[in-house]
Amino acid sequence: MNQSKQYEYCPSEDERISIFIASCIESAAKAIGVSPESMYLRMVKINLIKDYIIPCYNVLHSESRQHVTEDILKTIDIWEKKKGVVND
């Protein structure tokens, strides 16, 4: 028996989406020089994760990391302005 096959793990769809969300938070935070926690709170404040990243996962995860990061940052800016959210 091939031992490497014995230990293979295939994450569920929910796990793959969660991993993608975490990578979006981390890359967006790094791009603008803030902590991942700060970026997460900004995203939660405007429902970006629930209303954008999750519903658009199938499209977003097929794009380059740079494109996704730029898209996320532009969307945050637009949604914050639209919702009147001010960042400290």
OpenMM code with the backbone's topology and positions (N, CA, C; nanometers):
from openmm import Vec3, app, unit

residues = "MET ASN GLN SER LYS GLN TYR GLU TYR CYS PRO SER GLU ASP GLU ARG ILE SER ILE PHE ILE ALA SER CYS ILE GLU SER ALA ALA LYS ALA ILE GLY VAL SER PRO GLU SER MET TYR LEU ARG MET VAL LYS ILE ASN LEU ILE LYS ASP TYR ILE ILE PRO CYS TYR ASN VAL LEU HIS SER GLU SER ARG GLN HIS VAL THR GLU ASP ILE LEU LYS THR ILE ASP ILE TRP GLU LYS LYS LYS GLY VAL VAL ASN ASP".split()
positions = [
    Vec3(0.0849, -0.1176, 0.0000),
    Vec3(0.0000, 0.0000, 0.0000),
    Vec3(0.0891, 0.1235, 0.0000),
    Vec3(0.0525, 0.2191, -0.0796),
    Vec3(0.1256, 0.3449, -0.0867),
    Vec3(0.0932, 0.4276, 0.0376),
    Vec3(0.1928, 0.4501, 0.1225),
    Vec3(0.1691, 0.5184, 0.2495),
    Vec3(0.1250, 0.6633, 0.2301),
    Vec3(0.1715, 0.7311, 0.1263),
    Vec3(0.1306, 0.8703, 0.1067),
    Vec3(-0.0188, 0.8790, 0.0761),
    Vec3(-0.0737, 0.7804, 0.0094),
    Vec3(-0.2174, 0.7777, -0.0198),
    Vec3(-0.2989, 0.7565, 0.1078),
    Vec3(-0.2436, 0.6836, 0.2014),
    Vec3(-0.3129, 0.6517, 0.3250),
    Vec3(-0.3461, 0.7773, 0.4052),
    Vec3(-0.2641, 0.8818, 0.3949),
    Vec3(-0.2809, 1.0003, 0.4770),
    Vec3(-0.3326, 1.1219, 0.4000),
    Vec3(-0.3774, 1.1038, 0.2769),
    Vec3(-0.4300, 1.2161, 0.2007),
    Vec3(-0.5573, 1.2684, 0.2639),
    Vec3(-0.5737, 1.3984, 0.2579),
    Vec3(-0.6920, 1.4623, 0.3144),
    Vec3(-0.7461, 1.5609, 0.2119),
    Vec3(-0.8728, 1.5545, 0.1889),
    Vec3(-0.9369, 1.6468, 0.0962),
    Vec3(-1.0336, 1.7339, 0.1758),
    Vec3(-1.0031, 1.8637, 0.1869),
    Vec3(-1.0912, 1.9502, 0.2657),
    Vec3(-1.2293, 1.9630, 0.2025),
    Vec3(-1.3280, 1.9833, 0.2863),
    Vec3(-1.4646, 2.0027, 0.2380),
    Vec3(-1.4756, 2.1391, 0.1708),
    Vec3(-1.5845, 2.1628, 0.1026),
    Vec3(-1.6090, 2.2923, 0.0379),
    Vec3(-1.6067, 2.4050, 0.1415),
    Vec3(-1.6707, 2.3846, 0.2556),
    Vec3(-1.6711, 2.4867, 0.3611),
    Vec3(-1.5296, 2.5162, 0.4100),
    Vec3(-1.4479, 2.4126, 0.4231),
    Vec3(-1.3096, 2.4332, 0.4664),
    Vec3(-1.2298, 2.5091, 0.3609),
    Vec3(-1.2505, 2.4764, 0.2339),
    Vec3(-1.1806, 2.5475, 0.1262),
    Vec3(-1.2204, 2.6946, 0.1236),
    Vec3(-1.3485, 2.7222, 0.1437),
    Vec3(-1.3949, 2.8613, 0.1470),
    Vec3(-1.3350, 2.9340, 0.2670),
    Vec3(-1.3312, 2.8695, 0.3820),
    Vec3(-1.2731, 2.9309, 0.5020),
    Vec3(-1.1251, 2.9623, 0.4822),
    Vec3(-1.0529, 2.8723, 0.4209),
    Vec3(-0.9111, 2.8936, 0.3920),
    Vec3(-0.8951, 3.0115, 0.2953),
    Vec3(-0.9812, 3.0181, 0.1948),
    Vec3(-0.9758, 3.1281, 0.0985),
    Vec3(-1.0054, 3.2616, 0.1659),
    Vec3(-1.1062, 3.2647, 0.2516),
    Vec3(-1.1395, 3.3877, 0.3252),
    Vec3(-1.0197, 3.4340, 0.4073),
    Vec3(-0.9571, 3.3413, 0.4783),
    Vec3(-0.8399, 3.3762, 0.5593),
    Vec3(-0.7285, 3.4326, 0.4722),
    Vec3(-0.7068, 3.3738, 0.3555),
    Vec3(-0.6006, 3.4240, 0.2685),
    Vec3(-0.6359, 3.5612, 0.2123),
    Vec3(-0.7636, 3.5873, 0.1865),
    Vec3(-0.8072, 3.7204, 0.1407),
    Vec3(-0.7811, 3.8241, 0.2488),
    Vec3(-0.8156, 3.7910, 0.3708),
    Vec3(-0.7942, 3.8829, 0.4833),
    Vec3(-0.6456, 3.9125, 0.4984),
    Vec3(-0.5652, 3.8087, 0.4991),
    Vec3(-0.4215, 3.8262, 0.5186),
    Vec3(-0.3564, 3.9042, 0.4053),
    Vec3(-0.3906, 3.8745, 0.2809),
    Vec3(-0.3257, 3.9443, 0.1696),
    Vec3(-0.3717, 4.0894, 0.1595),
    Vec3(-0.4986, 4.1170, 0.1865),
    Vec3(-0.5470, 4.2551, 0.1844),
    Vec3(-0.4821, 4.3354, 0.2973),
    Vec3(-0.4713, 4.2757, 0.4141),
    Vec3(-0.4078, 4.3424, 0.5275),
    Vec3(-0.2620, 4.3741, 0.4973),
    Vec3(-0.1917, 4.2773, 0.4440),
    Vec3(-0.0504, 4.2960, 0.4115),
    Vec3(-0.0326, 4.4051, 0.3060),
    Vec3(-0.1217, 4.4087, 0.2087),
    Vec3(-0.1107, 4.5060, 0.0993),
    Vec3(-0.1201, 4.6502, 0.1475),
    Vec3(-0.1954, 4.6737, 0.2537),
    Vec3(-0.2087, 4.8118, 0.3028),
    Vec3(-0.1417, 4.8328, 0.4382),
    Vec3(-0.0713, 4.7327, 0.4860),
    Vec3(0.0085, 4.7463, 0.6076),
    Vec3(-0.0696, 4.7543, 0.7371),
    Vec3(-0.1781, 4.6752, 0.7455),
    Vec3(-0.2541, 4.6684, 0.8710),
    Vec3(-0.2554, 4.5239, 0.9191),
    Vec3(-0.3002, 4.5042, 1.0415),
    Vec3(-0.3066, 4.3680, 1.0948),
    Vec3(-0.4228, 4.2918, 1.0316),
    Vec3(-0.4104, 4.1595, 1.0234),
    Vec3(-0.5232, 4.0799, 0.9744),
    Vec3(-0.6488, 4.1003, 1.0588),
    Vec3(-0.6318, 4.1196, 1.1892),
    Vec3(-0.7472, 4.1418, 1.2771),
    Vec3(-0.8202, 4.2702, 1.2385),
    Vec3(-0.7434, 4.3743, 1.2115),
    Vec3(-0.8014, 4.5024, 1.1695),
    Vec3(-0.8755, 4.4884, 1.0367),
    Vec3(-0.8153, 4.4173, 0.9432),
    Vec3(-0.8800, 4.3960, 0.8127),
    Vec3(-1.0072, 4.3149, 0.8292),
    Vec3(-1.0014, 4.2116, 0.9109),
    Vec3(-1.1201, 4.1294, 0.9361),
    Vec3(-1.2343, 4.2149, 0.9902),
    Vec3(-1.2042, 4.3016, 1.0870),
    Vec3(-1.3082, 4.3864, 1.1448),
    Vec3(-1.3677, 4.4821, 1.0423),
    Vec3(-1.2836, 4.5354, 0.9533),
    Vec3(-1.3359, 4.6210, 0.8455),
    Vec3(-1.4310, 4.5432, 0.7563),
    Vec3(-1.3919, 4.4215, 0.7200),
    Vec3(-1.4750, 4.3386, 0.6331),
    Vec3(-1.6078, 4.3029, 0.6996),
    Vec3(-1.6019, 4.2702, 0.8275),
    Vec3(-1.7236, 4.2331, 0.9013),
    Vec3(-1.8182, 4.3525, 0.9119),
    Vec3(-1.7618, 4.4702, 0.9344),
    Vec3(-1.8413, 4.5909, 0.9525),
    Vec3(-1.9308, 4.6196, 0.8311),
    Vec3(-1.8849, 4.5830, 0.7120),
    Vec3(-1.9629, 4.6077, 0.5898),
    Vec3(-2.0176, 4.4785, 0.5279),
    Vec3(-2.0075, 4.3690, 0.6021),
    Vec3(-2.0565, 4.2373, 0.5572),
    Vec3(-1.9904, 4.1881, 0.4283),
    Vec3(-1.8650, 4.2244, 0.4082),
    Vec3(-1.7960, 4.1870, 0.2844),
    Vec3(-1.7772, 4.0363, 0.2710),
    Vec3(-1.7487, 3.9704, 0.3814),
    Vec3(-1.7258, 3.8261, 0.3747),
    Vec3(-1.8554, 3.7547, 0.3383),
    Vec3(-1.9602, 3.7853, 0.4103),
    Vec3(-2.0894, 3.7175, 0.3914),
    Vec3(-2.1569, 3.7560, 0.2595),
    Vec3(-2.1461, 3.8833, 0.2213),
    Vec3(-2.2200, 3.9317, 0.1054),
    Vec3(-2.1383, 3.9406, -0.0234),
    Vec3(-2.0071, 3.9183, -0.0157),
    Vec3(-1.9254, 3.9275, -0.1371),
    Vec3(-1.8307, 3.8091, -0.1546),
    Vec3(-1.7443, 3.7868, -0.0571),
    Vec3(-1.6426, 3.6823, -0.0766),
    Vec3(-1.7056, 3.5441, -0.0874),
    Vec3(-1.7962, 3.5110, 0.0027),
    Vec3(-1.8577, 3.3772, -0.0022),
    Vec3(-1.9432, 3.3585, -0.1280),
    Vec3(-2.0355, 3.4516, -0.1588),
    Vec3(-2.1157, 3.4312, -0.2801),
    Vec3(-2.0336, 3.4289, -0.4099),
    Vec3(-1.9206, 3.5005, -0.4122),
    Vec3(-1.8379, 3.5086, -0.5333),
    Vec3(-1.7166, 3.4156, -0.5290),
    Vec3(-1.7139, 3.3262, -0.4334),
    Vec3(-1.5991, 3.2373, -0.4146),
    Vec3(-1.5603, 3.1653, -0.5434),
    Vec3(-1.6575, 3.1083, -0.6134),
    Vec3(-1.6253, 3.0291, -0.7328),
    Vec3(-1.5515, 3.1106, -0.8385),
    Vec3(-1.5817, 3.2371, -0.8498),
    Vec3(-1.5117, 3.3231, -0.9454),
    Vec3(-1.3801, 3.3728, -0.8863),
    Vec3(-1.3872, 3.4248, -0.7634),
    Vec3(-1.2686, 3.4851, -0.7016),
    Vec3(-1.1528, 3.3878, -0.6854),
    Vec3(-1.1810, 3.2656, -0.6426),
    Vec3(-1.0692, 3.1747, -0.6131),
    Vec3(-0.9958, 3.1286, -0.7383),
    Vec3(-1.0531, 3.1548, -0.8547),
    Vec3(-0.9854, 3.1167, -0.9785),
    Vec3(-0.8966, 3.2291, -1.0328),
    Vec3(-0.9017, 3.3459, -0.9686),
    Vec3(-0.8211, 3.4607, -1.0105),
    Vec3(-0.6843, 3.4590, -0.9417),
    Vec3(-0.5935, 3.5411, -0.9909),
    Vec3(-0.4611, 3.5504, -0.9281),
    Vec3(-0.4747, 3.6158, -0.7912),
    Vec3(-0.3806, 3.5868, -0.7047),
    Vec3(-0.3806, 3.6444, -0.5696),
    Vec3(-0.3765, 3.7965, -0.5783),
    Vec3(-0.2944, 3.8513, -0.6670),
    Vec3(-0.2836, 3.9965, -0.6813),
    Vec3(-0.4170, 4.0572, -0.7248),
    Vec3(-0.4821, 3.9958, -0.8213),
    Vec3(-0.6099, 4.0477, -0.8694),
    Vec3(-0.7162, 4.0418, -0.7602),
    Vec3(-0.7225, 3.9319, -0.6878),
    Vec3(-0.8204, 3.9180, -0.5793),
    Vec3(-0.7947, 4.0235, -0.4723),
    Vec3(-0.6688, 4.0438, -0.4356),
    Vec3(-0.6349, 4.1429, -0.3340),
    Vec3(-0.6770, 4.2823, -0.3788),
    Vec3(-0.6436, 4.3187, -0.5011),
    Vec3(-0.6823, 4.4495, -0.5538),
    Vec3(-0.8343, 4.4641, -0.5576),
    Vec3(-0.9027, 4.3598, -0.5996),
    Vec3(-1.0484, 4.3622, -0.6070),
    Vec3(-1.1111, 4.3788, -0.4684),
    Vec3(-1.0595, 4.3053, -0.3726),
    Vec3(-1.1108, 4.3137, -0.2352),
    Vec3(-1.0912, 4.4557, -0.1807),
    Vec3(-0.9725, 4.5120, -0.2001),
    Vec3(-0.9455, 4.6464, -0.1484),
    Vec3(-1.0332, 4.7524, -0.2143),
    Vec3(-1.0553, 4.7406, -0.3456),
    Vec3(-1.1439, 4.8348, -0.4150),
    Vec3(-1.2871, 4.8211, -0.3644),
    Vec3(-1.3298, 4.6976, -0.3458),
    Vec3(-1.4658, 4.6723, -0.2992),
    Vec3(-1.4853, 4.7249, -0.1568),
    Vec3(-1.3874, 4.7053, -0.0715),
    Vec3(-1.3956, 4.7594, 0.0648),
    Vec3(-1.4135, 4.9105, 0.0591),
    Vec3(-1.3316, 4.9762, -0.0206),
    Vec3(-1.3384, 5.1221, -0.0313),
    Vec3(-1.4767, 5.1676, -0.0796),
    Vec3(-1.5276, 5.1040, -0.1828),
    Vec3(-1.6596, 5.1399, -0.2376),
    Vec3(-1.7696, 5.1146, -0.1359),
    Vec3(-1.7685, 4.9977, -0.0728),
    Vec3(-1.8744, 4.9630, 0.0221),
    Vec3(-1.8697, 5.0499, 0.1466),
    Vec3(-1.7490, 5.0810, 0.1946),
    Vec3(-1.7395, 5.1683, 0.3124),
    Vec3(-1.7958, 5.3068, 0.2813),
    Vec3(-1.7622, 5.3612, 0.1655),
    Vec3(-1.8151, 5.4921, 0.1265),
    Vec3(-1.9665, 5.4876, 0.1108),
    Vec3(-2.0143, 5.3830, 0.0467),
    Vec3(-2.1581, 5.3669, 0.0234),
    Vec3(-2.2354, 5.3563, 0.1559),
    Vec3(-2.1767, 5.2876, 0.2534),
    Vec3(-2.2429, 5.2654, 0.3825),
    Vec3(-2.2062, 5.3717, 0.4855),
    Vec3(-2.1217, 5.4680, 0.4475),
    Vec3(-2.0831, 5.5738, 0.5391),
    Vec3(-1.9961, 5.5283, 0.6542),
    Vec3(-1.9178, 5.4250, 0.6309),
    Vec3(-1.8308, 5.3713, 0.7356),
    Vec3(-1.6992, 5.4480, 0.7346),
    Vec3(-1.6581, 5.4950, 0.8507),
    Vec3(-1.5323, 5.5661, 0.8658),
    Vec3(-1.4350, 5.4765, 0.9396),
    Vec3(-1.3127, 5.4675, 0.8869),
    Vec3(-1.2093, 5.3847, 0.9519),
    Vec3(-1.1210, 5.4700, 1.0386),
    Vec3(-1.0851, 5.4142, 1.1515),
    Vec3(-0.9964, 5.4837, 1.2454),
    Vec3(-0.8524, 5.4582, 1.2111),
] * unit.nanometer
topology = app.Topology()
chain = topology.addChain("A")
for resn in residues:
    res = topology.addResidue(resn, chain)
    for name in ("N", "CA", "C"):
        topology.addAtom(name, app.Element.getBySymbol(name[0]), res)
